[in-house]
Amino acid sequence: MACCTGRCTLIFICTLQMMAVLERQVFDFLGYQWAPVLVNFLQVLLLILGLFGSAQYRPRYVVLYAIWSVLWVAWNIFLICFYLEVGGLSRSTDVLTFMASRHRSWFLEHGPGCTSELASSPSVSPPVLGHVVLRVSGCLLEYPYLEVLHCAIHILLALFGFVYACYVVSVFTEEEDSFDFIGGFHSYTAYQSPQKVSHLQLKPVYVPN
């Protein structure tokens, strides 16, 4: 019963993570952020392994998912530091695009309430997209905080997934140990009912010539 509850909860968490990462993948792709697109793709693959391992009683796959959850949390912490420009990081760098294009977040122009227009003269710090200088105004929430909110949701789901993955693996291990303790499949032969032994003894019969 505990195993079923843990498995169902982990499957539910993985499903929520899959929906969240697919939503994020769309916006990262629209913003040409190639590094997050690649990491999101790895997240999708490991989520599939986690779902398969939970549904098919494959603890090794669940362990891989748990290990990746730690790396996924670390990646999202890095993104939070990047967008908040913590530790010398700067949003103006092109780290997330592999230097192939200018860094941009889709929410830079399309955040809630944002209106963008071409800037005739550069302001203090206008967003630069390629060779186009934009002036974005009226945003109810600036794009760095929207990205940080996304990362916080992914971290929260990953932490829940990691906890339940460890729980499911421990339950799987306990069940395997208890099954081996009683002999596993080999116990079938040990607990077979003894075969009936015939008490009728055969004696040789001599037929006279």
GIJOBEL-V476835 format. One record per residue. RES is the residue in three letters. PHI is phi in radians with two decimals (NA if undefined). D_CENTER is the distance of its C-alpha to the mean C-alpha in Angstrom with 1 decimal. Layout:
RES_PHI_D_CENTER ; RES_PHI_D_CENTER
This chain:
MET_NA_24.7 ; ALA_-1.12_22.4 ; CYS_-1.12_20.2 ; CYS_-1.11_20.1 ; THR_-1.11_19.3 ; GLY_-1.11_16.4 ; ARG_-1.11_15.0 ; CYS_-1.11_15.5 ; THR_-1.15_14.0 ; LEU_-1.14_10.7 ; ILE_-1.08_10.9 ; PHE_-1.11_11.8 ; ILE_-1.13_9.0 ; CYS_-1.08_6.4 ; THR_-1.15_9.1 ; LEU_-1.07_9.5 ; GLN_-1.11_6.2 ; MET_-1.09_7.2 ; MET_-1.11_10.5 ; ALA_-1.16_9.9 ; VAL_-1.29_8.4 ; LEU_-1.18_11.2 ; GLU_-1.10_13.6 ; ARG_-1.20_12.9 ; GLN_-1.08_13.2 ; VAL_-1.08_16.6 ; PHE_-1.23_18.0 ; ASP_-1.16_17.0 ; PHE_-1.19_18.7 ; LEU_-1.14_21.7 ; GLY_-1.62_22.0 ; TYR_1.01_22.0 ; GLN_-1.68_19.5 ; TRP_-1.27_18.7 ; ALA_-1.12_16.7 ; PRO_-1.09_14.0 ; VAL_-1.07_14.2 ; LEU_-1.15_13.6 ; VAL_-1.18_10.6 ; ASN_-1.09_9.1 ; PHE_-1.12_10.1 ; LEU_-1.11_8.5 ; GLN_-1.08_5.0 ; VAL_-1.09_6.5 ; LEU_-1.08_7.9 ; LEU_-1.23_5.5 ; LEU_-1.18_4.2 ; ILE_-1.09_8.0 ; LEU_-1.09_8.8 ; GLY_-1.12_7.4 ; LEU_-1.13_9.4 ; PHE_-1.14_12.2 ; GLY_-1.12_12.5 ; SER_-1.23_12.7 ; ALA_-1.33_15.2 ; GLN_-1.88_17.2 ; TYR_1.00_17.5 ; ARG_-1.96_16.0 ; PRO_-1.10_15.3 ; ARG_-1.12_14.8 ; TYR_-1.15_11.7 ; VAL_-1.17_10.4 ; VAL_-1.12_11.6 ; LEU_-1.04_9.8 ; TYR_-1.09_6.4 ; ALA_-1.13_8.2 ; ILE_-1.12_9.7 ; TRP_-1.16_6.9 ; SER_-1.06_5.9 ; VAL_-1.13_9.5 ; LEU_-1.15_9.7 ; TRP_-1.14_7.4 ; VAL_-1.11_9.7 ; ALA_-1.09_12.6 ; TRP_-1.10_12.0 ; ASN_-1.23_12.1 ; ILE_-1.13_15.1 ; PHE_-1.07_16.7 ; LEU_-1.12_16.5 ; ILE_-1.08_18.1 ; CYS_-1.11_20.7 ; PHE_-1.15_21.2 ; TYR_-1.29_21.9 ; LEU_-1.60_24.0 ; GLU_0.98_25.7 ; VAL_-1.67_25.4 ; GLY_1.19_26.7 ; GLY_1.46_28.6 ; LEU_-1.32_25.8 ; SER_-2.37_27.1 ; ARG_-1.21_25.7 ; SER_-1.39_28.6 ; THR_-1.35_27.3 ; ASP_-1.87_25.7 ; VAL_-1.11_22.9 ; LEU_-1.33_20.1 ; THR_-1.97_22.2 ; PHE_0.99_23.2 ; MET_1.09_26.7 ; ALA_-1.42_27.1 ; SER_-2.73_27.8 ; ARG_-1.21_28.2 ; HIS_-1.23_25.1 ; ARG_-2.66_24.7 ; SER_-1.80_22.4 ; TRP_-1.05_22.9 ; PHE_-1.32_23.5 ; LEU_-1.05_26.4 ; GLU_-1.80_28.7 ; HIS_-1.97_27.0 ; GLY_-1.21_26.1 ; PRO_-1.10_27.8 ; GLY_1.44_31.6 ; CYS_-1.35_31.4 ; THR_-2.22_34.3 ; SER_-2.11_34.6 ; GLU_-2.66_37.8 ; LEU_-1.19_39.2 ; ALA_-1.56_40.7 ; SER_-1.23_44.3 ; SER_-2.34_44.5 ; PRO_-1.03_41.7 ; SER_-1.55_41.0 ; VAL_-1.12_40.0 ; SER_-2.53_36.4 ; PRO_-1.35_35.6 ; PRO_-1.15_32.3 ; VAL_-1.96_33.0 ; LEU_-2.05_31.4 ; GLY_1.17_32.9 ; HIS_-1.80_36.7 ; VAL_-1.85_36.4 ; VAL_-1.79_36.8 ; LEU_-1.94_35.5 ; ARG_-2.01_36.5 ; VAL_-1.88_33.9 ; SER_-2.54_35.2 ; GLY_1.38_34.9 ; CYS_-1.25_31.2 ; LEU_-1.24_30.4 ; LEU_-2.52_27.4 ; GLU_-1.11_27.1 ; TYR_-1.07_24.2 ; PRO_-1.05_23.1 ; TYR_-1.31_22.6 ; LEU_-1.14_20.7 ; GLU_-1.15_18.2 ; VAL_-1.12_18.1 ; LEU_-1.10_17.5 ; HIS_-1.02_14.5 ; CYS_-1.09_13.1 ; ALA_-1.11_14.2 ; ILE_-1.11_12.4 ; HIS_-1.15_9.0 ; ILE_-1.13_10.2 ; LEU_-1.09_11.5 ; LEU_-1.14_8.6 ; ALA_-1.16_6.6 ; LEU_-1.15_10.1 ; PHE_-1.08_10.6 ; GLY_-1.10_7.7 ; PHE_-1.12_9.1 ; VAL_-1.09_12.5 ; TYR_-1.26_12.3 ; ALA_-1.13_10.8 ; CYS_-1.09_13.8 ; TYR_-1.14_16.0 ; VAL_-1.12_15.3 ; VAL_-1.10_15.9 ; SER_-1.13_19.0 ; VAL_-1.18_20.3 ; PHE_-1.02_19.8 ; THR_-1.13_21.7 ; GLU_-1.11_24.4 ; GLU_-1.16_25.0 ; GLU_-1.13_25.4 ; ASP_-1.15_27.8 ; SER_-1.17_29.8 ; PHE_-1.22_30.1 ; ASP_-1.20_31.4 ; PHE_-1.13_33.8 ; ILE_-1.54_35.7 ; GLY_1.91_36.0 ; GLY_1.06_33.2 ; PHE_-1.24_34.6 ; HIS_-1.22_37.6 ; SER_-1.21_38.8 ; TYR_-1.07_39.8 ; THR_-1.29_42.7 ; ALA_-1.28_43.6 ; TYR_-1.76_43.9 ; GLN_-1.20_45.7 ; SER_-1.19_49.0 ; PRO_-1.12_52.0 ; GLN_-1.27_53.9 ; LYS_-1.20_57.3 ; VAL_-1.80_60.1 ; SER_-1.29_63.3 ; HIS_-1.54_66.3 ; LEU_-1.42_68.7 ; GLN_-1.60_70.1 ; LEU_-1.56_71.5 ; LYS_-2.02_75.0 ; PRO_-1.18_76.8 ; VAL_-1.92_79.4 ; TYR_-1.71_82.6 ; VAL_-1.78_84.4 ; PRO_-1.18_88.2 ; ASN_-1.27_89.5
